[in-house]
Amino acid sequence: MTLGPLMIDLEGESLLPDERERLRSPLVGGVILFTRNYRDRAQLAELTREIHAVRTPELLIAVDQEGGRVQRFREGFSTLPPARWFGHQYDLDPAQGRRLARLGGWVMAAELRDAGVDLSFAPCIDLDRGLSEIIGDRAFHNEPDVIVQLAETWMTGMRDAGMAAVAKHFPGHGGVVPDSHLELPVDHRDYTDLAEDIAPFQRLVAFGVAGIMVAHVRYPSVDRRIASLSPYWLQTELRDNLGFAGAVFSDDLTMGALAEAGSVPERARQSLEAGADMALICNDPEAAARTIAELPEDTGPASHGRLAAMRPRKVDWVPGELQGLSHWQARVAELEAALARPVLALDG
């Protein structure tokens, strides 16, 4: 059995019988976890073991663990600063900013891998244009080149811990005010004006980023379709023009931005036909079940291969024992010491 094109979620801290059966569907390839799925590290490790044991090959297990506002697992995990904090550090000392970003990427990925989580949907490489509250301090910086330097070192830290990176939200969510969780943002800039937002994705593709998540934003001056459902953005721009050969993930298909795009099964069909390799369905188990029942076919061997490439490397320590290792303790202590220092904000 190969990895299917759907990533779905769970109700609580352990697998329910109907969830276990749903995960056996050949259309399912992954599970995304949320705060409601976490009690402590031991429980999380048991839950990921349960999920991985459901079938072969093992399903991908993902979470949003960027840091700052977007950190699903907190108690028992290191406190991760928001991406903007690394941008402030870079403004004070570029070399130190890059070092801390690599450190942050490693700590985040190592702690997740230690508990059996395969992927974190990070880093966020949207530009901080001072418009989008839902992005806000999730953005490293307002300068594309600085974003690239910090994202590359963050990704390197993730790689050092055996985890692939997923950059988001292509082609850029920083130029709109509305929150796509609630409504459809529309960015009226033309392609030339979007070039700065696209640039970090182009650079990270060249750097070897393994995954990219697409935004639920419409850019009508470029293409009338919402980017996450658009063959232009996923095929012509991302695959052909940027040369991206990795895995494409939709954002959550139950979000309010896609209200006009039909039912959740229809949204999933459009996303996969546009070129996504994996479509996310979160916080709506009935919609996930309907999509599994109604989705007509799989996405093919090329997509299977791209998803398989997202699998993490085995960790070089005994799972569950990371926090007893001296190199983990030293890196966490260095990050905590930097976080404890006051930071002069240099926005502008």
C-alpha positions in Angstrom: 0.0 0.0 0.0 1.3 3.5 -0.8 0.6 6.8 0.9 -2.7 8.3 -0.2 -3.4 11.9 -0.9 -5.4 12.8 2.2 -4.1 14.0 5.6 -6.8 13.9 8.4 -6.9 14.5 12.1 -8.0 12.7 15.3 -10.5 13.6 18.1 -8.4 13.0 21.2 -5.4 11.5 22.9 -5.7 8.0 21.5 -7.1 6.3 18.4 -10.8 5.5 18.4 -11.9 2.4 16.5 -13.6 4.3 13.7 -10.5 6.5 13.3 -8.3 3.4 13.1 -10.5 2.1 10.3 -10.5 5.4 8.5 -6.7 5.5 8.6 -6.6 2.1 6.8 -8.2 3.7 3.7 -5.7 3.7 0.8 -6.7 7.3 0.2 -5.2 8.4 3.5 -1.5 9.1 3.7 -1.1 11.1 6.9 -2.4 12.4 10.2 -2.1 16.0 11.5 -2.1 16.4 15.3 -3.4 19.3 17.4 -3.2 20.5 21.0 -6.2 18.3 21.8 -4.2 15.3 20.9 -1.5 16.0 23.4 -1.3 15.4 27.2 2.4 14.7 27.8 5.4 13.3 26.0 4.7 9.7 27.0 1.1 9.9 25.8 2.3 11.5 22.5 4.9 8.8 21.9 2.2 6.1 22.5 -0.2 7.8 20.1 2.4 8.1 17.3 3.3 4.5 17.9 -0.4 3.5 17.5 -0.7 5.5 14.3 2.4 4.2 12.8 1.3 0.6 13.6 -2.0 0.9 11.7 -0.5 0.0 8.3 2.6 -0.4 6.2 4.1 1.8 4.9 3.6 4.0 8.0 1.4 7.1 7.7 3.1 10.5 7.9 2.4 12.2 11.2 2.5 16.0 11.1 1.9 19.0 13.4 2.2 22.8 13.2 5.1 23.5 15.6 6.5 26.8 14.2 7.0 28.5 17.6 5.3 31.5 19.2 1.5 31.5 18.7 1.7 28.3 16.6 3.2 25.6 18.9 0.7 22.8 19.4 2.8 20.9 22.0 4.0 23.1 24.9 4.3 21.3 28.3 7.3 19.1 28.2 8.6 20.7 25.0 11.0 23.6 24.7 9.4 27.1 24.3 10.0 28.2 20.7 10.1 31.9 19.9 8.1 33.2 16.9 10.0 33.6 13.7 10.1 37.3 14.0 12.3 36.9 17.1 15.0 35.4 14.9 14.6 38.3 12.5 15.2 40.7 15.4 18.3 38.7 16.3 19.5 38.9 12.7 19.1 42.7 12.7 21.3 42.9 15.7 23.9 40.4 14.5 23.4 38.5 11.3 25.7 35.6 12.1 24.1 35.2 15.5 20.6 35.4 14.0 21.5 32.6 11.6 23.1 30.5 14.3 20.0 30.8 16.5 17.7 30.0 13.6 19.6 26.8 13.0 19.5 26.0 16.7 15.7 26.6 16.8 15.1 24.4 13.8 17.1 21.6 15.4 15.4 21.8 18.8 11.9 21.9 17.3 12.6 18.9 14.9 14.6 16.8 17.4 11.9 17.0 20.1 9.2 16.1 17.7 11.2 13.2 16.2 11.9 12.0 19.7 8.2 11.6 20.3 7.5 9.9 16.9 6.2 12.9 14.9 7.5 12.9 11.3 6.8 16.5 10.1 6.3 20.0 11.2 4.7 22.4 8.8 7.5 25.0 9.0 9.0 27.4 8.3 6.6 30.1 7.5 8.4 32.3 4.8 5.7 34.9 4.1 6.9 38.5 4.1 5.9 40.6 7.1 4.2 43.5 5.3 2.4 44.7 8.4 -1.0 43.8 7.0 -1.8 40.2 7.9 -2.6 39.5 11.6 -2.8 35.8 11.0 0.8 35.9 9.7 2.2 38.8 11.9 5.1 37.6 14.0 5.1 34.2 12.2 7.1 35.9 9.5 10.9 36.1 9.9 11.3 39.6 8.4 10.0 42.1 5.8 13.1 41.6 3.6 13.1 38.6 1.3 16.8 38.1 1.5 16.8 38.0 5.3 13.9 35.5 5.2 15.8 33.3 3.0 19.0 33.4 5.1 17.0 32.5 8.3 14.8 29.9 6.6 17.8 28.1 5.1 19.5 27.9 8.5 16.3 26.8 10.2 15.9 24.1 7.5 19.5 23.0 8.0 18.7 22.6 11.7 15.7 20.5 10.9 17.8 18.4 8.5 20.4 17.8 11.2 17.6 16.3 13.3 16.4 14.1 10.4 13.2 16.1 9.5 12.2 17.5 6.1 10.9 21.1 6.0 7.6 22.4 4.5 7.7 26.1 3.6 4.5 28.0 3.6 2.2 29.7 2.4 3.0 29.8 -1.4 2.9 32.2 -3.2 2.7 34.5 -0.2 0.1 35.3 2.5 1.7 38.5 3.8 0.0 41.0 1.4 -3.6 40.5 2.6 -5.5 41.5 5.7 -8.3 38.9 6.0 -7.6 35.6 7.9 -8.1 32.7 5.5 -9.4 30.6 8.3 -12.5 32.8 8.3 -12.8 34.3 4.8 -11.2 34.4 1.4 -8.3 36.9 1.2 -7.9 38.6 -2.2 -4.6 40.0 -3.2 -5.0 42.4 -6.2 -1.3 42.9 -7.0 0.0 41.8 -10.4 2.7 39.3 -10.9 5.5 41.9 -10.9 4.4 43.2 -7.5 4.2 39.6 -6.2 7.8 38.9 -7.1 9.2 39.8 -3.7 6.7 37.4 -2.0 7.6 34.6 -4.4 11.4 35.1 -4.2 11.9 33.2 -0.9 10.1 30.2 -2.3 12.2 30.3 -5.4 15.4 30.5 -3.3 14.3 27.7 -1.0 13.4 25.5 -3.9 17.0 25.9 -5.1 18.2 25.1 -1.6 16.3 21.8 -1.7 13.2 22.4 0.4 11.2 19.1 0.4 7.7 20.4 0.8 5.6 23.5 0.2 2.2 24.4 1.5 -0.1 26.5 -0.7 -2.1 29.5 0.5 -5.9 29.8 0.4 -5.6 33.3 -1.3 -6.9 34.5 -4.6 -4.6 36.7 -6.9 -7.1 37.7 -9.6 -4.6 39.8 -11.6 -2.7 36.6 -12.2 -5.3 33.8 -12.0 -8.9 33.8 -11.1 -8.8 30.6 -9.1 -7.8 30.4 -5.4 -4.1 29.5 -5.3 -4.6 26.2 -3.5 -7.0 25.1 -6.2 -5.2 26.6 -9.1 -3.3 24.5 -11.8 -1.6 27.8 -12.8 0.0 28.3 -9.3 0.7 24.7 -8.6 1.8 23.5 -12.0 2.8 26.4 -14.2 4.4 28.6 -11.5 5.6 26.2 -8.8 6.5 23.1 -10.9 7.5 24.6 -14.2 8.8 28.1 -13.5 10.3 27.5 -10.0 11.3 23.9 -10.8 9.9 22.5 -7.6 10.1 18.7 -7.5 9.0 18.1 -3.9 5.7 17.5 -2.2 2.8 20.0 -2.4 0.4 20.3 0.5 -2.8 22.1 0.6 -3.7 24.2 3.7 -6.7 22.9 5.7 -9.6 22.5 3.2 -12.3 23.2 5.8 -11.2 26.8 6.2 -13.6 29.6 5.5 -11.6 30.9 2.6 -12.9 28.0 0.5 -16.6 28.4 1.2 -17.3 29.2 -2.4 -15.5 26.1 -3.7 -18.1 23.5 -2.9 -18.2 20.6 -0.4 -15.0 19.4 1.3 -14.8 16.4 -1.1 -15.1 18.7 -4.0 -12.4 21.0 -2.6 -10.1 18.0 -2.2 -10.8 16.9 -5.8 -10.0 20.4 -7.1 -6.8 20.6 -5.0 -5.5 17.3 -6.1 -6.4 17.9 -9.8 -4.6 21.3 -9.6 -1.4 19.5 -8.5 -1.3 19.0 -4.8 0.1 15.8 -3.5 -1.6 15.8 -0.2 -4.9 17.6 0.8 -5.5 18.4 4.5 -8.9 18.0 6.1 -9.0 19.2 9.7 -11.6 19.5 12.5 -14.4 17.9 10.5 -14.3 14.1 10.8 -17.6 13.8 8.9 -16.2 15.7 6.0 -13.1 13.5 6.1 -15.2 10.4 6.0 -17.3 11.8 3.0 -14.1 12.7 1.2 -12.7 9.2 1.6 -16.0 7.8 0.3 -16.4 10.1 -2.6 -12.8 10.8 -3.9 -12.7 8.9 -7.1 -9.0 8.0 -7.5 -5.5 8.3 -6.2 -2.9 10.8 -7.4 -0.4 8.4 -9.1 3.2 7.1 -8.7 4.9 10.5 -9.0 2.9 11.9 -6.1 3.5 8.7 -4.1 7.2 9.1 -4.5 7.2 12.8 -3.5 5.3 11.9 -0.3 7.6 9.0 0.5 10.5 11.4 0.3 9.0 13.4 3.2 9.7 10.5 5.5 12.2 11.5 8.3 15.6 9.8 8.8 15.9 7.6 11.9 17.2 9.6 14.9 20.7 8.9 16.1 19.6 8.4 19.7 17.2 6.1 21.5 13.7 7.5 21.0 12.4 8.9 24.3 15.8 9.6 25.7 16.7 12.9 23.8 16.3 15.1 26.9 18.9 13.1 28.8 21.6 13.9 26.2 24.2 16.5 26.8 24.0 18.0 23.3 20.2 18.5 23.6 20.7 20.1 27.0 23.5 22.4 25.7 21.5 23.6 22.7 18.3 24.2 24.7 20.3 26.1 27.3 21.8 28.3 24.6 18.4 29.0 23.1 16.9 29.8 26.5 19.8 32.2 27.3 19.3 34.1 24.1 15.5 34.3 24.7 16.2 35.7 28.2 18.2 38.6 26.8 16.1 41.8 26.1 15.7 42.4 22.4 15.7 45.9 20.8 12.9 45.9 18.2 14.2 47.2 14.9 11.0 47.1 12.8 10.6 49.5 10.1 
